């Protein structure tokens, strides 16, 4: 059952077939033949999902920019350190 109210939770009802879900060593029945009803957290609507997806794409772009910048800086610093070490060896 899907609720249209934003404050209410959705629920799902599951009915088990006794012939499939029965313990072969005992007469135990799953949930005593009663339906299993569980309250689900509110699901996202399409607008919320699209908003999250757009923000995630922005985060991905920022993360890749930071990663590329860190790699370039690392390469530059390693060459600078090699040049400094060469100057120290000359002295």
C-alpha positions as CSV (number, residue, x, y, z in Angstrom):
1,X,0.0,0.0,0.0
2,X,1.6,3.3,-1.1
3,X,0.6,6.4,0.9
4,X,0.1,9.7,-0.9
5,X,0.5,11.6,2.3
6,X,4.1,12.9,2.9
7,X,4.0,12.1,6.6
8,X,2.8,8.6,6.4
9,X,5.0,5.5,5.7
10,X,4.3,3.1,2.9
11,X,3.6,-0.5,3.9
12,X,4.1,-3.9,2.2
13,X,2.1,-7.1,3.0
14,X,3.7,-10.5,2.2
15,X,1.7,-13.7,2.3
16,X,3.7,-16.9,2.5
17,X,2.7,-20.1,0.8
18,X,2.6,-22.8,3.5
19,X,3.6,-25.5,1.1
20,X,6.8,-23.7,0.2
21,X,7.8,-22.2,3.5
22,X,7.4,-25.1,5.9
23,X,10.1,-26.7,8.0
24,X,10.5,-30.4,6.9
25,X,11.6,-31.4,10.4
26,X,8.8,-29.8,12.4
27,X,5.4,-28.4,11.9
28,X,6.6,-24.8,12.1
29,X,4.8,-22.5,9.7
30,X,6.2,-19.2,8.7
31,X,4.5,-16.4,10.7
32,X,1.7,-18.9,11.6
33,X,0.0,-18.4,8.2
34,X,-0.6,-14.7,8.9
35,X,0.5,-12.0,6.5
36,X,3.8,-10.2,7.3
37,X,3.2,-6.5,7.2
38,X,6.2,-4.1,7.3
39,X,6.2,-0.3,7.3
40,X,8.7,1.1,4.8
41,X,10.4,4.4,4.9
42,X,9.1,7.1,2.6
43,X,10.3,6.5,-0.9
44,X,11.7,9.4,-3.0
45,X,9.6,11.0,-5.6
46,X,11.0,11.8,-9.1
47,X,11.8,15.5,-8.2
48,X,13.8,14.5,-5.1
49,X,15.6,11.8,-7.0
50,X,16.5,14.2,-9.8
51,X,17.8,16.8,-7.3
52,X,20.0,14.2,-5.6
53,X,21.3,13.0,-9.0
54,X,22.2,16.6,-10.1
55,X,24.0,17.3,-6.8
56,X,25.9,14.0,-7.1
57,X,27.1,14.9,-10.6
58,X,28.4,18.3,-9.3
59,X,30.2,16.4,-6.5
60,X,31.8,14.0,-9.0
61,X,33.0,16.9,-11.1
62,X,34.6,18.7,-8.1
63,X,36.2,15.4,-6.9
64,X,37.7,14.7,-10.3
65,X,39.1,18.3,-10.5
66,X,40.6,18.0,-7.0
67,X,42.2,14.6,-7.9
68,X,43.7,16.0,-11.2
69,X,45.0,19.0,-9.4
70,X,46.6,16.9,-6.7
71,X,48.2,14.7,-9.3
72,X,49.7,17.7,-11.2
73,X,50.9,19.2,-8.0
74,X,52.5,16.0,-7.0
75,X,54.3,15.7,-10.3
76,X,55.5,19.3,-10.1
77,X,56.8,18.9,-6.5
78,X,58.6,15.7,-7.4
79,X,60.4,17.4,-10.2
80,X,61.2,20.3,-7.9
81,X,62.6,18.0,-5.3
82,X,64.8,16.2,-7.9
83,X,66.1,19.6,-9.1
84,X,66.9,20.6,-5.5
85,X,68.6,17.3,-4.9
86,X,70.7,17.8,-8.0
87,X,71.8,21.3,-6.7
88,X,72.7,19.8,-3.4
89,X,74.8,17.1,-5.1
90,X,76.7,19.8,-7.1
91,X,77.8,21.6,-3.9
